[in-house]
Amino acid sequence: MNKTLSMEDLKASYANVDNFPSNLISPGIYPYRLKEYKDRLDENAPRLFCSEADAVVDFLQVDEEQNGKFLELFQF
């Protein structure tokens, strides 16, 4: 399975994003591995994911010149 990926392969993968991880493309990834990955994500979805309304994403701004001191916290 040594295939060179084309721009068309990437576009098709992107267009199929709703079927993640089945849409992943990479030389050497076998379809049965993608199915195993999807099955594990589906099985653990209640523990891993929440509704978008409940989601919080934090971004920390770090000052690298001051030994990693946190400057600001942004919540989205």
GIUR-V761569 format. One record per residue. N is the residue number from 1. RES is the residue in one letter. SS is DSSP state (~ for helix, > for strand, _ for the rest). PSI is psi in degrees with one decimal (NA if undefined). NEAR is the number of other ideal C-beta (glycine too) atoms within 12 Angstrom. Layout:
# GIUR-V761569
N&RES&SS&PSI&NEAR  N&RES&SS&PSI&NEAR
This chain:
# GIUR-V761569
1&M&_&65.1&12  2&N&_&81.7&7  3&K&_&138.1&11  4&T&_&130.1&12  5&L&_&140.3&18  6&S&_&170.3&12  7&M&~&-33.5&11  8&E&~&-37.8&12  9&D&~&-44.5&18  10&L&~&-41.6&17  11&K&~&-41.4&14  12&A&~&-41.1&17  13&S&~&-45.8&23  14&Y&~&-43.4&16  15&A&~&-23.2&13  16&N&_&24.4&17  17&V&~&-30.3&15  18&D&~&-14.6&10  19&N&~&23.7&18  20&F&_&137.6&16  21&P&_&6.0&23  22&S&_&-20.5&23  23&N&_&-6.5&22  24&L&_&139.1&26  25&I&_&131.4&28  26&S&_&134.1&19  27&P&_&131.0&13  28&G&_&-9.2&13  29&I&_&121.0&20  30&Y&_&145.4&13  31&P&~&-36.1&17  32&Y&~&-30.3&11  33&R&~&-39.9&17  34&L&~&-39.2&23  35&K&~&-43.4&17  36&E&~&-43.1&16  37&Y&~&-47.0&21  38&K&~&-43.6&20  39&D&~&-41.9&15  40&R&~&-40.4&15  41&L&~&-44.1&20  42&D&~&-42.2&17  43&E&~&-36.4&12  44&N&~&3.8&12  45&A&~&-43.5&13  46&P&~&-29.9&10  47&R&~&-29.0&10  48&L&~&-29.2&11  49&F&_&155.0&12  50&C&_&174.7&12  51&S&_&154.8&9  52&E&~&-33.0&9  53&A&~&-27.5&6  54&D&~&-5.6&8  55&A&_&141.7&12  56&V&_&130.1&13  57&V&_&121.6&12  58&D&>&138.4&12  59&F&>&129.3&13  60&L&>&134.1&15  61&Q&>&124.1&14  62&V&>&135.7&14  63&D&>&102.8&12  64&E&~&-21.4&11  65&E&~&-11.1&8  66&Q&~&48.7&10  67&N&_&37.8&8  68&G&_&24.0&11  69&K&>&133.8&12  70&F&>&129.3&15  71&L&>&-47.0&14  72&E&>&155.5&12  73&L&>&125.2&13  74&F&>&132.4&12  75&Q&>&133.5&10  76&F&_&NA&9
